[in-house]
């Protein structure tokens, strides 16, 4: 009918322009939705064909003017056929410490994401750079290797909770902190953030949730991944873990890493770093509040050496070297599914060592599959049993 002629003309014009510009349109649904959203036009059901065409046209023009506008940062596809994500914490303890970089470079075929420990949050909301190797070079290598990189930030002075309380309880300081963290993400072209706030006072439970809500509101619309590390627990009575409101945090975080290690450590008598029953009980409790597709199991790549002289954290290779040096034979504890040994040093001091290896993580990886959670996060790259990687491949891949 005559009344439809303008519509037909617009359709023809739009189709011509779309034909000219379509190659510039991202070939995925989320990017298309973003482009349409920028024009004020929704691609949801009920919109006319002409609106969709015009949305495509404007989206194409936007990409010509500013390539990548509206594209979201996305983590790479999972390397294992089971779809489990393998994350690795990346840390450098001194200027010449290259262990994390070496492990990352060697295992890009198994890793999906690195979590570089580059930032510390202070009581005034400022963020300091922890130093280490060239951050930009590390991030570039990760991206060239199809790895996502999430900035890990901890809170200053883990021995005291004063600093983190100051930030979390003050809305202005929370905003300052978020501004500074966002700037660091932009500076190094990172894909998201990992919040590792510990020793948080229980009374800051709601404040931590508020921080994560505000952080998420700022970063997620830009396509950044928001993740948080949480202390394990089986109830809400333990002061060290009470500040983590699992259910609320799950509403704002894309990934939640439960730190299922340090069951025994500097504060305890000798024992397994991550006994299997302890790990499973903490995992089961977390799954009451956190969706399984957001939950990641923390894996330890280290151990502890207890003696009357104190307790020392040791890496896998250090544990093996000690056993070899003092002719100690590592023993298997079937109850905890962990490895340990005892030795007497040159000063006649008796030591007890418990450590993680590829055999102990095998049973933890079985739990990942049993409860079908999102994946694992290894602390830290470079201190683990080299055999861990084949075990991860074997256990997190479909048979």
N, C-alpha and C positions, 0 to 999 in steps of 0.2 A: 504494500500500500504506500501511497505518497508519504505518509507520516514516518516511514522507516528509512527513507532515502538517506538522511544525514547519518543514521547509524551505520548503514551499509558502507557509506563513503569512509567513515572513521575506521571501520573494520579493515577496509582495503588499505588505507594509509598505514594503519598500525601494523598490518601484516607485512607490508613492504619494509618498514623500518625494522621490524623484528627479524625478518630474513637477513637484513644487513648486519644486525648486531648480535644475533644469537650466539656466535662463537665465543663471545666474551662472558656469557652467563655461566656461573659455576654449575657444574653438572651434578648437583646434589640437592635434595629436597630442603635441607635446613638452610642452605645458602639462598635458595629461591625464596623461601619464606622470609628471610631477612631482607632481601631486596624489595619484596612487595611491601614489607612492613615499613621500609624507609619512605615509600611513596604515600603512606597513609591508606593503602589498599590491602585488604586481607585476602588471602587465597583460600579462605575457608569456604565451606559449602554455602550456596545461595548467592554468591557473587556472579555477575554476568560474565560471559565470555569476553566482552569488550574490555571490562575492567582488568581481567587477567592479561589480555594482550597489552593494554596500556601499562600495566605493572611490569611486564617483561621489558617493554620499550624503555621505561624510565630506569629500570634496574640495569639494563645494558648500558645506557648513557652514563649512569653513575660509575659503572666499572671502567668505562673508557676514561672518565675524568680522574677517578681515584681507584686504581686497581686494588682489589682485595677488600674494598669497603663492604662491611657487613659480614665478611667471612669470619667464622669462629675458629679459635685455636682448638684443635682436636688431638687427643692422644692417638698414637699409632695403633694399628690393628694388633691384637694379641698375637704373640709369636707361637703360642701353643695351640694345638687344634681344639683344646677344651675351652679356650677363651679366657683362661685365667691370666691375670696381669701379674707380671714380675717387676717389682720395684726394687731399686737399690739405693740406699742412703750413701751419699758421697761426702767424705770428710777428709780434710788435710790437717794434720796435727802440727806440722812444722813445715818450713819453706821447701825442704827437699822431699817431702812425703808425697810420693807418686803412686802409692798402692791403690787408691781408689780409681785413679785415672787408668792405670794398667788393667785393673779388673774390668772396668767399664769397656775399654777398647777390646779386650779379649772376648767379652761375652755379649756383644751387641746382638748376636743371633738369638739370645735367650731373654735379655732384658727388654722391657717396654718403656720404663721410666726411670730416670735418675732423680734423686732428691738432694741437691747440693746444700750442704750446711754452711751457708755464707753470711747469715745475718743474725744479729742479736738485738732484741728490743729492750730499751732502757726505760726507767721510771718516768722520764719526761716525754715519752712517746717517740724519742729519736731512735734511729736504727743504725747500728754500726756494722761495717763490713768486717768480717772475721779474717779477711786476707786469704792467702793461698794462691794457687796458680791463676793464670789469666782467666777470669770468669767468662769473658766473651768467647775465648777460644774453646773452653770446655763446652759451653752452650752450643756453639757452632758445630763442634764435633758431634755432640749428641743429636742435633737436628739432622745433620748430614747422614747420620746412622739410623735415622727414623726412630729416635728416642725422644720422648717428651722430657722436659726438665722443669721440676717444681722447686721453687726457692724454699728451703727450710729455714725457719726463724725460731730461735729459742728465747727465753727470757733471761735477762742478766741476773747473776747472783742466785743460783739455784739453792744455795744454802739458806737463803732468806726469802720470804714471800712478800716482803714490803714493796719491792719494785713493781711486781706484776699486779699487786692489789691497787697501787696508785693508778696504773693505766686502765685496768679493767673497770674500776669504780667511777671513773671520770669520763663523761661523754665527750668532752673536748679533747682529752688526751687520747681517747680511742680514735677519734677522727684524725688527729695528728699522726698517730701510729699507722693508720690505714693509708693516709696520704704518702707517708714515707715508704711503706712497703710497696705500694703501687708504683712509685717512682723507680724502685729498684728492679721490679719486674720489667718495666719498660726499658730501663737502661741496658739490661742484658738480654732482652727479647726472650724472656722465659715464658713458659706455658701455664704457669699457675703457682700456687703457694702451698706450703705445708707448715701448719702451726704446731709447734712443739713446746707449748707452755707447760711447765711442770712445777711441783710444789705449790700449787694454787690453793689458797685458803678455802675451806668449804663454803664460807659465807659469800664467796665470789662466784658461786655456781651460776646464778642468773646473770651476773656481769659477763662471764665468759660466753654464755649463750648470746647476750646482746652484742658482744664484739663479733662473734661469728656471723650473726644476722647482718650486721652493718658491713662487715667485710664481704660477705656474699653479695649483698645488694650493690656494692661498688664494683666488684670484680666479675661476677658471673655475666652481666649484660655485655661485657667486653669479650666474653669467650674464655676467660681464665678458669682453670680448674682450682677448686677450693678444697683443701684436705686438712685433716687434723689428726694428731697422734693422741691417743687416750690411754690412761693407766688401766690395767685390767682390774676386774673386781667381780665378786659374786654376790655382793649386796651393797647397800648405800651407807654402811657404817664406818668404813675405813676413811680416815681423814685425807689420806694422800690421793684418794681417787674420787672423793665425794663431789668435787667441783665439776666433774664431767657428767652432764646430764645427757646420757646417751640418746634418749628419744628426741630431745630438742636439737642437739647437735646434728643428728641425722637429717633434720629438716633443712639445714643450711649447708652442710658439707657434701661434696660429691664423693669423697673417699674418707673413710675413717679407719685408721691403722691402730689396732689394739696391740699395745706393747707387751706381748706375751713372752717376755724374757725377764731376767733378774728375779726369778722366784727366790733364789739365794744370791747373796753378793756380799759387799763390804759390810753390811749391817747385820749379817747373820752367821750362823755356824756353816760349815761346809755342806753343800748339797747341790742338786742339779740346777743348772741355770734356767731350764724350762722343762720341768717334769711333765710327762705327757698327760697325766690326769689333771694336773693344775691347769695346763693349757686348755684342755677340752672343757673343763668346768667354767673357765672365764669366757671361752668362746660361746658356750651355750647361753650364759647369762646375757652376753652382749646381743645375741640374736633375738632376745625378747624385745629389744628396743630398736635395733639397727637393721635395716633391710640387708639381706645377704649380698645383694649386688653392690652394696656400698662398703662392705666390711672386708678388711685385709688383715691377715695374720702377720704379726711381727716375728721374724726369724733371727735368732742370734747366730753370729759367726765367730763367737769368742768363748772364753771361759774365765774362771777365777782360780787363783792360787792362794790357799789359806795357810798361814803358819802363825807361830807365836810372834812373828815380826809384823804381822798385819795381813791385809788382803790386797792382792794385786790383780787387776784385769789383764788377761793375756790373750793374744791372738792364737788362732789355730796352729800356725807353724811354730809359735813359741812353746805351746803345750807339747807338740811332737818333739821339739828339740830338747826340752827338759826330760821327757821320758827316755829319750835316747842317751842323753848325757849321764843320767843317773841309773841307767839300766832298769827303769821301771816299766812294767808291762801294763798298758791300759786295760781296765776291766769294764765289762758291760753290766750295767744295773738294769735288769729286765723290768723292774717295777716302774721306774721313771723313764725307761728307754733312753738312757744317757750313759756317757762314758766318763770314767774317772780313773785316777791312779794316785799312789802315794810315793813319796821319795824323801830321802834325807840328804840335805845339801852339805856342802863342804864344811860348814860350821856346825854340823851335827844337829841342825834344826829340821824337824819333821814337817813336811808339807802335804797337803791334800789338794788335788786339782780335779775340778769338774769342767768339762768343756763340751762344746757342740761339734758334731761332725756330720758327714753325709749319712751315716746310719741313724743318728738321732733325729735329723730333720726328715728322714723318710716317713716316720710315723706322724709327724706334724703335717706333712704334705697330704697324707692319707685323710687327715681331718679336714683339710681344705676341700678335698673332693667329697668327703662324707657329708659335709654341711653345705656344699656347693657355694662357698663364699667367693668373693670377687678375685682374690689373689693373695700374694705374699709381698712382704717388704723386708729386705735383708739389711740388718745393721751389722757392720757396714761393709761396703765394697772394699775388698783388699785384705780383709782379716779372716775370711772364711776358708773352710776346707775346699780346695779346688774341686774335690769330688762332688760338692754340693750341686754344681751346675748340671752334671749329667743326671743326678737324682731328680732335680727340678724338671728337666726335660722328660725323664721317664714317667714321673708321677703326674705331671700336669698336662700330659698329652694323652689323648684318647688312644686306647689300645686298638 
